[in-house]
Amino acid sequence: MLENLEPLPVDPILGLAALARADTRAQKVDLTVGVYMDDSGHCPVFRAVQQAQHELAQQESTKAYLPPAGDERFNAGMQQLLLGADSAALRDGRVSSIQTPGGCGALRISSEVVFSASPDARVWVSNPTWPVHIPLLGSVGLAFQSYRYYNPVDHSVDFDAMVEDLQAARPSDVVLLHGCCHNPSGADLTLEQWAVIADMAQAQGFTPMVDIAYQGLADGLEADAAGLRLLVEQLPEVIIAASCSKNMGLYRERTGAAVFVCQNTQTASRTLDQAKAAARRVYSMPPAHGALLAGRILSDATLGTLWREELAQMCQRINRTRGELRAALQQHSGVDFAFIERERGMFSFLGLSIEQAVRLREEYSLYMLESSRINVAGVNADNIDYVAQSVAAVL
Ligand SMILES: Cc1ncc(COP(=O)(O)O)c(C=O)c1O
């Protein structure tokens, strides 16, 4: 039977990362995958996570399954982190959530719930969006529409075009928004623009689904949730897919949450039942380790403070690197790269052609996606001049 399987094309991101790993040239720089790297090119374990792990190892007395919705402390902590401690929706008891295997699990379970509620729902995705959104949401059976989002000419959000396209969103539709640090462009909505989207959702009746995988990596934990919170204040329903992969460095522990802000307590509870049923048919039970660590960090003042400090330093490093990369690229190429400093999070499009990105890979061992999306966090003091010189050479 398995003999009949067709060979699959190589994954555009993971395939390039594999090529980079196999490249033995000394000057190699890998800016493909979206993993935070420190000044030494290493993806670190947060000290808060190490401490929580140490405590957990000493205290854990069972490996029995978690409850189907996951760890309660984790779910409560995530709701507060996303919505704010003084959220009216939380106070009114109209929020429910389920712990999921990473942000991808949250996107998948949310989509399953949307499909159960409204099989004709169309999901509006930004053009461009993170490519994984399409198989994750589409394999549930949902149809897609795309809205214009990024203008490659001036490297900014084409908000007029976005609004024009979203005017066609129907009450049964879902509009997928990136909470912050838009992947792949790094171009985020302003708070005023979030307010316009909230008004449109209210007037047209569509449901926003906010994918927030980088809270804390743009301008800080609170600022990065401001757009999402604005939607939640104004609208009866918002779906949130959150990840702890990046902001707690728990990538391989598969730690995330799907959060449902609903009209009232009954709907929140019914939605959670649907989410648990979806999880049961897809993977049954949630993984424990990462959520138990995150739950501790989010509920313990000392661990929480340590984590917030470490995250703030990470965020500062990314934003500092953006400024340094902009300066180095300008110095070596004479081209204006000011947009890199305006953008947020780990990603930016350098604005190169596919041929230039391929040349960089083949001739310079500088790896980026063929769209010229780079992971800014992969740039450091040791490689920044080489990156800038190589880019200048192909421009
Ligand atoms: C836009 C976006 N959403 C969601 C995720 C979810 O990641 P994970 O499933 O590793 O938590 C990612 C990870 O790269 C992402 O970039």
The ligand as a Gaussian input file, in Angstrom:
#p B3LYP/6-31G(d) Opt

LIG

0 1
 C        2.731000      33.054000      12.383000
 C        2.938000      31.848000      13.222000
 N        1.883000      31.288000      13.818000
 C        2.004000      30.214000      14.596000
 C        3.216000      29.624000      14.806000
 C        3.186000      28.439000      15.713000
 O        4.294000      27.845000      16.130000
 P        4.346000      26.618000      17.116000
 O        3.343000      25.615000      16.676000
 O        5.739000      26.145000      17.000000
 O        4.017000      27.136000      18.485000
 C        4.367000      30.154000      14.184000
 C        5.693000      29.539000      14.301000
 O        6.603000      29.749000      13.574000
 C        4.212000      31.312000      13.381000
 O        5.243000      31.890000      12.777000

